[in-house]
Amino acid sequence: MQSSETTQLARQRQEPSWWRHAVIYQIYPRSFADSDGDGIGDLQGIRDRMSYLARLGVDAIWLSPFYRSPQADAGYDVSDYRDVDPLFGDLDEFDKMLSRAHESGLKVIVDLVPNHTSDEHVWFKEALASPVGSPARDRYIFRKGKGANSELPPNNWQSMFGGSAWTRVDGTDQWYLHMFDTKQPDLNWHNPEVHEEFIRTLRFWLDRGVDGFRVDVAHGMIKKEGLPDAEEGQVTNVDGDRGPMWDQDGVHDIYREWRKVLDEYDGDRSMVAEAWVSPERMARYIRSDEMCQAFNFPYMMTPWNADAYRRVIQRSLDEFGKVNAPSTWVLSNHDVTRHATRFGMPNPGTVLRGISLHTEQPDEVLGLRRARASIFMTLGLPGSAYIYQGEELGLPENTTMDDSFRQDPTYFRTNGKDVGRDGCRVPIPWKAKAPAYGFGPDNSAHTWLPQPDSFARYAIDVEEKDPLSTLALYRRVLKLRQWYDLGNGEVEWLDAPHKDVLMFRNRDVIAVINMGDQTVPLPDLQILAQSQPETMDGLLPGNSAVWMFAHKR
């Protein structure tokens, strides 16, 4: 790259509002890299592989929880928000990892889980040991049960993991609320002490130098006054009825409070909301005095269809633009089936989780082809993009995992009806011919979830040697995205040559994504990158994409 190009990239990385255009790489610490051979990834493993992330060309990393936890829900059941679980290291190792990331030019976002704690948190232990109506109980949501002997839960709310959202305290008439697992009691955000505790937690990590927070279940912390019964079918739904347990107006007061704390620190610290709501409601979370970003789940849920994507993209840009906020674009994360697998299903994108993979196996070749094409859409759009670890390899879901290995509470609470999220959380492959595909140190073959044999062909050492690999493609497209400053651009829709083609311009780049099966003509322009190695000859094959220079040669 020429020196002028290097200067431009450096200038972009130094912009105050880095999060408006950043590409952020999600690390699921358990499954990224294991430094000590126990089969579970850790912070040193992340630190040791930081150069790989820097070479990839991302701007920041987001770490799923690494806090002290009994690991009932893979760390989303936090017992101490201001310490590192020994599984992953300690605070000293966190500081070393953070320093290495900053030296590599990468920002670091950490997960925050404010909707609930672990049942092994000191607060919940104190609550169970305290009488009804005590200050300790008021930190959580306890209610008397219904029925003559309080044998029924206080309302009909259902856990997101299956079954009732209430668990009775043995020998009492009291039940506690948990919108997820029984070991994840919901906090009472009407209690000032809860507010104060999380502000202390924010400051603890900000003082250490983190660049932002991803806020888990950001739409769930406030429940409707009186905890009324939900109507039939009221669940988390990006375009449906939000129900009495989700997206209540009071959550915004919390984020205004937090934004004031973040604004006290230099470096333009950020927050991103995990809020399963419609784009119209999502825009409320990213007003100028609240969050900086919100995950665009409607985009992730869109089926492989050009018209559907155009509609959801424009809708997102319109709604986010009303509050002068950037949109985010994401296709996979630790909670959903990997999109390289979804796109190979008969109805790709229509189901994010719980696919009956035992009986309905995806087309791996077609899924990978569509996944490679999809990055020309995702990374071609203005705003911020998120990449889930292994996505840059074209990594598929582990669809052949034996049920004996499953650990997701969703699987157990639904009696196996929902296979859960373990398939997308499998440790990623580093070396094709090493034990555990190089996930751990030399000769360490143990991994906390089993890796399928197919992972060998997706190993990083294999893809790094192949100029046509998905990894090579991501590196090229990420470099072009930075060079043309697409994150800070605008979408101009262009007339496509076919109804199955999505075509738009962003700055000097024209993106053409063919989501159909038939070949379509291309504009007579220079190709900057293409998702498949076929010779184009002025034609774009089905389920493939290109970026083209917008000006005639």
C-alpha positions as CSV (number, residue, x, y, z in Angstrom):
1,M,0.0,0.0,0.0
2,Q,1.3,3.5,-0.9
3,S,2.3,5.9,1.8
4,S,-0.6,8.2,1.0
5,E,-3.0,5.3,1.5
6,T,-1.4,4.5,4.8
7,T,-1.8,8.1,5.9
8,Q,-5.5,8.1,5.0
9,L,-6.1,4.8,6.9
10,A,-4.3,6.2,10.0
11,R,-6.4,9.4,9.8
12,Q,-9.7,7.4,9.6
13,R,-8.7,5.3,12.7
14,Q,-8.0,8.5,14.7
15,E,-11.4,10.0,14.0
16,P,-13.2,10.8,17.3
17,S,-16.4,8.9,16.3
18,W,-14.6,5.8,15.4
19,W,-17.7,3.7,16.1
20,R,-19.7,5.4,13.4
21,H,-17.8,3.4,10.7
22,A,-15.9,0.7,12.5
23,V,-15.7,-3.0,11.6
24,I,-15.9,-4.8,14.9
25,Y,-14.8,-8.5,15.3
26,Q,-16.7,-10.5,18.0
27,I,-14.6,-12.8,20.0
28,Y,-16.3,-15.6,21.9
29,P,-13.4,-16.1,24.4
30,R,-14.2,-19.8,25.2
31,S,-13.8,-20.6,21.5
32,F,-11.1,-18.3,20.1
33,A,-7.8,-19.6,21.3
34,D,-6.7,-21.7,24.3
35,S,-3.2,-20.9,25.8
36,D,-3.1,-23.5,28.6
37,G,-4.5,-26.7,27.2
38,D,-7.7,-26.9,29.3
39,G,-9.9,-26.9,26.2
40,I,-11.4,-23.5,26.9
41,G,-10.2,-20.3,25.2
42,D,-8.8,-17.5,27.4
43,L,-7.5,-14.0,27.4
44,Q,-3.8,-15.0,26.8
45,G,-5.0,-16.9,23.8
46,I,-6.6,-13.7,22.5
47,R,-3.4,-11.7,23.3
48,D,-1.2,-14.2,21.5
49,R,-3.4,-14.1,18.3
50,M,-3.8,-10.3,18.2
51,S,-1.6,-10.0,15.2
52,Y,-4.0,-12.1,13.2
53,L,-6.8,-9.7,14.0
54,A,-4.7,-6.7,13.1
55,R,-3.8,-8.3,9.7
56,L,-7.5,-9.0,9.1
57,G,-8.1,-5.3,8.9
58,V,-10.8,-4.8,11.6
59,D,-11.0,-1.7,13.8
60,A,-12.1,-3.2,17.1
61,I,-12.9,-6.4,19.0
62,W,-15.8,-7.2,21.2
63,L,-15.4,-9.8,23.9
64,S,-18.3,-11.9,25.1
65,P,-18.3,-12.2,28.9
66,F,-15.1,-13.3,30.7
67,Y,-16.3,-12.3,34.2
68,R,-16.5,-14.5,37.3
69,S,-19.4,-16.9,36.7
70,P,-20.6,-20.4,37.4
71,Q,-20.9,-20.7,33.6
72,A,-24.6,-21.9,33.7
73,D,-25.1,-19.8,30.5
74,A,-21.5,-19.6,29.3
75,G,-20.7,-16.5,31.3
76,Y,-23.9,-14.6,30.8
77,D,-24.7,-15.5,34.4
78,V,-22.3,-13.1,36.2
79,S,-21.3,-13.6,39.8
80,D,-18.8,-10.7,39.9
81,Y,-18.8,-7.9,37.3
82,R,-15.4,-6.5,38.3
83,D,-13.2,-9.6,38.1
84,V,-12.1,-12.2,35.5
85,D,-13.1,-15.8,35.8
86,P,-10.1,-18.0,36.4
87,L,-11.2,-20.0,33.3
88,F,-10.0,-17.0,31.2
89,G,-7.2,-15.6,33.3
90,D,-7.1,-12.7,35.8
91,L,-7.2,-8.9,35.8
92,D,-3.5,-8.7,35.1
93,E,-3.9,-10.8,32.0
94,F,-6.9,-8.7,30.9
95,D,-4.7,-5.5,31.2
96,K,-2.0,-7.2,29.1
97,M,-4.5,-8.2,26.4
98,L,-6.1,-4.7,26.4
99,S,-2.6,-3.2,26.0
100,R,-1.7,-5.5,23.2
101,A,-4.9,-4.7,21.4
102,H,-4.3,-0.9,21.7
103,E,-0.7,-1.4,20.5
104,S,-2.1,-3.2,17.5
105,G,-4.5,-0.3,16.7
106,L,-7.6,-2.1,17.9
107,K,-10.3,-0.8,20.2
108,V,-11.8,-3.1,22.8
109,I,-15.5,-3.5,23.6
110,V,-16.5,-5.7,26.6
111,D,-19.9,-7.2,27.3
112,L,-22.1,-5.9,30.1
113,V,-25.0,-8.0,31.4
114,P,-27.3,-5.7,33.4
115,N,-30.7,-7.5,33.0
116,H,-29.8,-10.3,35.4
117,T,-27.0,-11.7,37.6
118,S,-26.0,-15.2,38.5
119,D,-27.9,-16.9,41.3
120,E,-24.4,-17.2,42.9
121,H,-23.9,-13.4,42.9
122,V,-23.5,-12.2,46.5
123,W,-26.6,-10.1,46.2
124,F,-28.9,-13.0,45.3
125,K,-27.5,-15.1,48.0
126,E,-28.2,-12.3,50.4
127,A,-31.7,-11.9,49.0
128,L,-32.5,-15.6,49.6
129,A,-31.3,-15.3,53.2
130,S,-33.3,-12.1,53.8
131,P,-37.0,-11.8,54.7
132,V,-39.8,-10.7,52.3
133,G,-39.7,-6.9,51.8
134,S,-36.1,-6.5,52.8
135,P,-33.7,-4.2,50.9
136,A,-31.7,-7.2,49.8
137,R,-34.8,-8.7,48.2
138,D,-35.7,-5.4,46.5
139,R,-32.6,-5.7,44.3
140,Y,-34.4,-8.5,42.4
141,I,-38.0,-9.1,41.4
142,F,-39.7,-11.3,43.9
143,R,-43.5,-11.7,44.0
144,K,-46.0,-13.8,45.9
145,G,-47.4,-16.7,43.8
146,K,-51.1,-17.1,42.7
147,G,-53.4,-19.8,44.0
148,A,-54.6,-20.7,47.4
149,N,-51.1,-21.9,48.4
150,S,-49.1,-19.7,46.0
151,E,-48.6,-22.8,43.9
152,L,-48.9,-20.8,40.7
153,P,-46.4,-18.3,39.3
154,P,-47.2,-14.6,39.7
155,N,-48.0,-14.2,36.0
156,N,-47.8,-16.2,32.7
157,W,-44.4,-14.9,31.4
158,Q,-42.3,-17.5,29.7
159,S,-38.5,-17.7,29.8
160,M,-36.6,-17.1,26.6
161,F,-34.9,-20.4,27.2
162,G,-38.3,-22.3,27.6
163,G,-40.7,-22.9,30.4
164,S,-41.9,-20.4,33.0
165,A,-40.0,-17.3,33.8
166,W,-40.6,-17.8,37.5
167,T,-39.1,-20.1,40.1
168,R,-40.5,-20.6,43.5
169,V,-38.3,-20.2,46.6
170,D,-38.5,-23.5,48.5
171,G,-40.8,-23.4,51.5
172,T,-42.2,-19.9,50.8
173,D,-45.0,-18.2,48.9
174,Q,-42.4,-16.2,47.0
175,W,-41.2,-16.6,43.3
176,Y,-38.4,-14.8,41.6
177,L,-38.3,-13.7,37.9
178,H,-35.8,-14.9,35.4
179,M,-36.4,-14.1,31.8
180,F,-33.7,-16.6,30.9
181,D,-32.4,-19.5,33.0
182,T,-33.4,-20.2,36.6
183,K,-29.8,-19.4,37.5
184,Q,-30.1,-15.9,36.0
185,P,-32.5,-13.9,38.3
186,D,-33.6,-10.5,36.8
187,L,-32.5,-7.4,38.6
188,N,-35.0,-4.7,39.8
189,W,-34.0,-1.6,37.9
190,H,-36.4,0.5,39.9
191,N,-34.0,0.2,42.8
192,P,-31.4,3.0,43.0
193,E,-28.8,0.7,44.5
194,V,-28.8,-1.3,41.2
195,H,-28.2,1.9,39.3
196,E,-25.3,2.8,41.5
197,E,-23.7,-0.6,41.3
198,F,-23.6,-0.6,37.5
199,I,-22.2,2.9,37.4
200,R,-19.4,1.6,39.6
201,T,-18.9,-1.3,37.2
202,L,-18.8,1.0,34.1
203,R,-16.2,3.2,35.8
204,F,-14.1,0.1,36.8
205,W,-13.7,-1.0,33.2
206,L,-13.5,2.5,31.7
207,D,-10.7,3.3,34.2
208,R,-8.8,0.3,32.9
209,G,-9.1,1.6,29.4
210,V,-11.8,-0.3,27.6
211,D,-13.3,1.6,24.6
212,G,-16.9,0.6,25.1
213,F,-19.6,-1.8,26.1
214,R,-22.0,-4.1,24.4
215,V,-25.2,-4.1,26.5
216,D,-26.9,-7.5,26.8
217,V,-30.7,-7.6,26.7
218,A,-30.7,-3.8,26.5
219,H,-34.5,-3.8,25.9
220,G,-35.4,-5.9,28.9
221,M,-34.3,-4.2,32.1
222,I,-37.5,-2.4,32.8
223,K,-40.8,-4.3,33.1
224,K,-44.3,-2.9,32.8
225,E,-45.7,-1.6,36.0
226,G,-47.6,-4.3,37.9
227,L,-46.1,-7.2,35.8
228,P,-49.4,-7.9,34.0
229,D,-49.9,-11.2,32.1
230,A,-48.6,-11.3,28.6
231,E,-51.0,-11.8,25.7
232,E,-50.7,-15.0,23.7
233,G,-47.6,-15.0,21.5
234,Q,-45.9,-12.0,23.1
235,V,-42.2,-12.7,22.9
236,T,-39.1,-10.9,21.8
237,N,-40.0,-10.1,18.2
238,V,-38.3,-7.4,16.1
239,D,-41.5,-6.4,14.4
240,G,-44.1,-7.8,16.8
241,D,-45.8,-6.8,20.0
242,R,-43.2,-6.0,22.6
243,G,-45.1,-7.3,25.5
244,P,-44.9,-6.2,29.1
245,M,-41.4,-7.5,29.7
246,W,-39.6,-5.8,26.8
247,D,-38.8,-2.4,25.4
248,Q,-40.4,-0.3,28.1
249,D,-39.8,3.4,28.0
250,G,-37.9,3.4,31.3
251,V,-34.8,1.8,29.8
252,H,-33.9,5.0,28.1
253,D,-33.4,6.8,31.4
254,I,-30.8,4.2,32.3
255,Y,-28.8,4.8,29.1
256,R,-28.9,8.5,29.4
257,E,-27.4,8.0,32.9
258,W,-24.7,5.8,31.5
259,R,-23.9,8.0,28.5
260,K,-23.1,10.9,30.9
261,V,-20.6,8.6,32.6
262,L,-19.0,7.6,29.2
263,D,-18.8,11.2,28.1
264,E,-16.6,12.0,31.1
265,Y,-13.8,9.9,29.5
266,D,-11.6,10.7,26.6
267,G,-11.4,8.6,23.5
268,D,-15.1,8.7,22.5
269,R,-16.2,5.6,24.4
270,S,-19.1,3.7,23.0
271,M,-22.1,1.6,23.8
272,V,-24.0,-0.8,21.5
273,A,-27.4,-2.2,22.4
274,E,-28.6,-5.7,22.0
275,A,-32.2,-4.8,21.6
276,W,-34.5,-7.1,19.7
277,V,-36.9,-4.4,18.5
278,S,-38.0,-3.0,15.2
279,P,-35.9,-0.3,13.4
280,E,-38.4,2.3,14.5
281,R,-38.1,1.4,18.1
282,M,-34.4,0.7,17.8
283,A,-33.7,4.3,16.8
284,R,-34.9,5.4,20.3
285,Y,-31.9,3.6,21.8
286,I,-29.4,5.6,19.7
287,R,-30.5,9.1,20.2
288,S,-27.6,11.5,20.8
289,D,-27.7,11.2,24.6
290,E,-28.1,7.4,24.8
291,M,-26.4,4.6,23.0
292,C,-24.0,5.0,20.1
293,Q,-25.1,1.9,18.2
294,A,-27.8,-0.8,18.3
295,F,-27.5,-4.2,16.6
296,N,-29.6,-4.4,13.5
297,F,-31.4,-7.7,14.0
298,P,-34.0,-7.2,11.3
299,Y,-31.1,-7.2,8.8
300,M,-29.7,-10.4,10.3
301,M,-33.2,-12.0,10.1
302,T,-33.8,-11.2,6.4
303,P,-34.0,-14.2,4.0
304,W,-31.7,-14.5,1.0
305,N,-33.8,-12.2,-1.3
306,A,-32.7,-9.0,-3.0
307,D,-36.0,-7.2,-2.6
308,A,-36.2,-8.1,1.1
309,Y,-32.7,-6.9,1.7
310,R,-33.3,-3.6,-0.1
311,R,-36.4,-2.9,2.0
312,V,-34.7,-3.7,5.3
313,I,-31.6,-1.7,4.5
314,Q,-33.5,1.4,3.4
315,R,-35.9,1.1,6.4
316,S,-32.8,1.0,8.7
317,L,-31.1,3.9,7.1
318,D,-34.3,6.0,7.2
319,E,-35.0,5.3,10.9
320,F,-31.5,5.6,12.1
321,G,-30.9,8.7,10.0
322,K,-33.8,10.5,11.9
323,V,-31.6,10.5,15.0
324,N,-28.3,11.0,13.1
325,A,-27.0,7.6,14.1
326,P,-25.1,5.0,12.0
327,S,-26.7,1.7,11.3
328,T,-25.0,-1.5,12.1
329,W,-24.9,-4.6,9.9
330,V,-24.4,-8.1,11.2
331,L,-25.2,-11.6,9.9
332,S,-23.9,-13.9,12.7
333,N,-23.1,-13.9,16.4
334,H,-22.9,-16.3,19.3
335,D,-26.7,-16.7,19.6
336,V,-27.7,-17.6,16.1
337,T,-27.0,-20.3,13.5
338,R,-23.9,-19.2,11.4
339,H,-25.1,-17.5,8.2
340,A,-22.8,-19.8,6.0
341,T,-25.2,-22.6,7.2
342,R,-28.4,-20.6,7.2
343,F,-27.8,-19.5,3.6
344,G,-27.5,-23.2,2.6
345,M,-30.9,-24.1,4.1
346,P,-34.0,-24.6,1.9
347,N,-35.4,-21.3,3.4
348,P,-32.2,-19.4,4.2
349,G,-32.4,-16.7,6.8
350,T,-36.0,-17.4,7.9
351,V,-35.0,-19.2,11.1
352,L,-32.0,-18.1,13.2
353,R,-32.0,-20.8,15.8
354,G,-33.6,-24.1,16.7
355,I,-33.4,-25.5,13.2
356,S,-33.9,-29.2,13.2
357,L,-30.4,-29.9,11.9
358,H,-30.7,-33.6,12.8
359,T,-33.1,-34.1,9.9
360,E,-32.6,-31.1,7.6
361,Q,-28.9,-30.7,6.6
362,P,-27.8,-27.6,4.7
363,D,-26.0,-27.4,1.4
364,E,-22.5,-26.4,2.6
365,V,-21.2,-25.4,-0.8
366,L,-24.2,-23.2,-1.6
367,G,-24.2,-21.7,1.9
368,L,-20.5,-20.7,1.6
369,R,-21.1,-19.2,-1.9
370,R,-23.9,-17.0,-0.6
371,A,-21.9,-16.1,2.6
372,R,-19.0,-14.9,0.5
373,A,-21.4,-12.8,-1.6
374,S,-23.1,-11.4,1.4
375,I,-20.0,-9.6,2.7
376,F,-20.0,-7.4,-0.4
377,M,-23.4,-6.2,0.8
378,T,-22.6,-6.0,4.6
379,L,-19.2,-4.3,4.2
380,G,-20.4,-2.2,1.3
381,L,-23.0,-0.3,3.4
382,P,-22.3,2.9,5.4
383,G,-22.2,2.6,9.2
384,S,-20.6,-0.1,11.4
385,A,-20.3,-3.8,10.6
386,Y,-19.8,-6.7,12.9
387,I,-17.9,-9.9,12.1
388,Y,-18.4,-13.1,14.2
389,Q,-15.2,-15.1,14.8
390,G,-14.7,-17.7,12.1
391,E,-17.0,-15.9,9.7
392,E,-13.9,-14.7,7.8
393,L,-13.1,-18.3,7.2
394,G,-16.5,-19.2,5.9
395,L,-16.9,-21.4,8.9
396,P,-20.2,-23.3,9.0
397,E,-22.3,-24.4,12.0
398,N,-21.4,-27.7,13.6
399,T,-24.6,-29.5,12.5
400,T,-23.5,-33.0,13.4
401,M,-22.8,-32.5,17.1
402,D,-24.0,-35.4,19.3
403,D,-26.5,-34.3,21.9
404,S,-24.3,-35.7,24.7
405,F,-22.0,-32.7,24.1
406,R,-24.6,-29.9,24.3
407,Q,-24.3,-27.4,27.1
408,D,-26.8,-24.6,26.1
409,P,-29.5,-24.2,28.7
410,T,-31.9,-23.6,25.8
411,Y,-31.5,-27.2,24.7
412,F,-32.3,-28.6,28.2
413,R,-35.2,-26.3,29.1
414,T,-36.9,-27.2,25.8
415,N,-36.2,-30.9,26.1
416,G,-34.2,-30.8,22.9
417,K,-36.9,-29.2,20.8
418,D,-34.5,-26.2,20.3
419,V,-31.0,-27.5,19.6
420,G,-29.6,-24.3,21.1
421,R,-26.6,-22.3,20.2
422,D,-23.7,-24.7,20.8
423,G,-23.3,-25.3,17.1
424,C,-22.1,-21.7,16.4
425,R,-19.8,-21.6,19.4
426,V,-17.5,-24.5,18.5
427,P,-13.7,-23.6,18.9
428,I,-12.3,-22.2,15.6
429,P,-9.6,-24.1,13.6
430,W,-6.1,-22.6,13.4
431,K,-4.0,-25.5,12.0
432,A,-5.5,-28.2,9.8
433,K,-3.1,-31.0,10.9
434,A,-2.7,-30.2,14.6
435,P,-4.7,-31.8,17.5
436,A,-7.9,-29.8,18.0
437,Y,-6.9,-27.9,14.8
438,G,-4.4,-25.9,16.8
439,F,-7.0,-24.4,19.1
440,G,-4.7,-25.1,22.1
441,P,-1.0,-25.5,22.7
442,D,1.0,-28.2,20.9
443,N,-0.5,-31.7,21.2
444,S,-3.5,-30.5,23.2
445,A,-6.5,-32.2,21.7
446,H,-9.2,-31.2,24.2
447,T,-11.9,-28.7,23.3
448,W,-15.0,-27.8,25.4
449,L,-17.2,-28.5,22.4
450,P,-16.3,-31.0,19.6
451,Q,-15.0,-29.7,16.2
452,P,-16.4,-31.5,13.1
453,D,-14.0,-33.1,10.6
454,S,-15.0,-30.5,8.0
455,F,-13.2,-27.8,10.0
456,A,-9.8,-29.0,8.6
457,R,-10.5,-27.3,5.3
458,Y,-11.4,-24.1,6.9
459,A,-8.3,-23.9,9.1
460,I,-6.5,-20.5,9.2
461,D,-3.1,-22.0,8.1
462,V,-4.8,-23.5,5.1
463,E,-6.7,-20.4,4.1
464,E,-3.7,-18.1,4.6
465,K,-1.8,-20.0,1.9
466,D,-4.7,-19.8,-0.6
467,P,-5.2,-16.5,-2.4
468,L,-8.7,-17.5,-3.3
469,S,-9.8,-18.4,0.3
470,T,-12.6,-16.7,2.2
471,L,-10.0,-15.3,4.6
472,A,-8.1,-13.7,1.7
473,L,-11.4,-12.3,0.4
474,Y,-12.2,-10.7,3.7
475,R,-8.8,-9.1,4.0
476,R,-9.1,-7.6,0.5
477,V,-12.7,-6.4,1.0
478,L,-11.9,-4.9,4.4
479,K,-8.9,-3.1,2.9
480,L,-11.0,-1.7,0.1
481,R,-13.7,-0.7,2.6
482,Q,-11.2,1.4,4.5
483,W,-9.6,2.9,1.5
484,Y,-12.8,4.1,-0.1
485,D,-14.1,5.1,3.4
486,L,-17.4,3.3,2.8
487,G,-18.3,3.3,6.4
488,N,-18.8,7.1,6.2
489,G,-20.6,7.1,2.8
490,E,-24.2,6.9,1.6
491,V,-26.3,4.4,-0.3
492,E,-27.5,5.3,-3.8
493,W,-29.8,2.6,-5.2
494,L,-29.2,1.7,-8.8
495,D,-31.3,0.0,-11.3
496,A,-30.5,-3.7,-11.2
497,P,-30.4,-5.9,-14.3
498,H,-32.7,-8.5,-12.6
499,K,-35.1,-8.7,-9.8
500,D,-32.8,-11.0,-7.9
501,V,-29.9,-8.5,-8.0
502,L,-29.2,-5.9,-5.3
503,M,-27.2,-3.0,-6.7
504,F,-26.1,0.2,-5.0
505,R,-23.4,2.8,-5.0
506,N,-21.5,4.0,-2.0
507,R,-18.9,6.7,-2.7
508,D,-16.7,5.4,-5.6
509,V,-17.8,1.7,-5.2
510,I,-20.7,0.0,-6.9
511,A,-21.8,-3.2,-5.2
512,V,-23.7,-5.8,-7.3
513,I,-25.0,-8.9,-5.4
514,N,-26.8,-11.5,-7.4
515,M,-29.0,-13.5,-5.1
516,G,-30.6,-15.5,-7.8
517,D,-29.4,-18.6,-9.6
518,Q,-29.1,-17.2,-13.2
519,T,-26.2,-15.2,-14.7
520,V,-26.8,-11.5,-15.1
521,P,-24.9,-8.8,-17.1
522,L,-22.5,-6.4,-15.3
523,P,-21.8,-2.7,-16.0
524,D,-18.7,-2.1,-18.1
525,L,-16.6,-1.0,-15.1
526,Q,-13.4,-2.1,-13.4
527,I,-13.9,-4.9,-10.9
528,L,-12.3,-4.2,-7.6
529,A,-13.2,-7.5,-5.9
530,Q,-15.3,-10.5,-6.6
531,S,-16.8,-13.2,-4.4
532,Q,-16.0,-16.1,-6.7
533,P,-12.9,-16.8,-8.8
534,E,-14.8,-17.4,-12.0
535,T,-13.9,-15.3,-15.1
536,M,-16.6,-12.6,-15.3
537,D,-16.5,-11.6,-19.0
538,G,-19.1,-9.0,-18.3
539,L,-21.4,-11.5,-16.5
540,L,-22.1,-12.1,-12.8
541,P,-23.0,-15.8,-12.0
542,G,-25.7,-16.6,-9.5
543,N,-25.2,-16.3,-5.8
544,S,-22.1,-14.2,-6.2
545,A,-21.1,-10.5,-5.9
546,V,-18.6,-7.9,-7.1
547,W,-17.5,-4.4,-6.1
548,M,-16.8,-2.2,-9.1
549,F,-15.1,1.2,-9.5
550,A,-17.9,3.6,-10.2
551,H,-16.0,5.6,-12.9
552,K,-15.2,4.6,-16.4
553,R,-11.6,3.5,-17.1
